[in-house]
Amino acid sequence: MTNVKPSAGNILIAEPFLGDPNFERSVILICEHNDLGSFGLVLNQTSNIKLADMFEEVVLDIPVYVGGPVEHNTLHFIHSLGEVVPNSTNLGNGVFWGGDFDELKSMINMGKVDISQVRFFIGYSGWGEGQLEGELNKNSWIVAETDADVVFENDIAQFWRMVMRGLGGEYKVMSNYPTDPRLN
C-alpha cells in the first residue's frame, strides 16, 4: 500500500479483485475529499454518449465517460487548460475540475481548445462521511499521486494496468493479474 492519503488531485486505483462491477479495474480522480465525504470521477469507463448528443450547439463528437454510478443526469468535466476556463478548481499537477461550462463550449466550437485536454463525464463516484476510509482499511483501493499526463492518457483499455505498472514493485506484478483468475 502506498503512504499517500486521499486528497483532491490524487487517484484511487481499484485493487485487482475488488468485486464491485461499478468499479472493477477503475481509476478514479478524487475531486473533493473532506470530513463530509469524497467525490470523484472514474477516468477509464467509457460510454456510448457524445457531448453533441447532449448539447446540439456542440459541433464536435467528443466522448463522454461514466464518472461513476451516482446521478447519471449530471455532467462534470476536468481539464488541463488552467485558468483559461473561468471558475475552475485547481486539483494540482496540471489538472482542473469544472468551471464555466458555457465558456468551455464556446471555446470548443471556435477551435480554441485541444480536446485531448478535456474530459467529460456523466455521473460521479461518491462516498459519505468515513465511507472511503472504511474501504481503504479493507484494502479495496490504492491511493496514489498523479498528474495531467496520466489523467488525460487515451489508452483507456490499458489504463488501469498502466497506472498500476507506474507504481512499481508489487503493483507492477499485480497489473498482470487476470481479471478472472478462474480462466487462468
Disulfide bonds with the S-S distance in Angstrom:
none
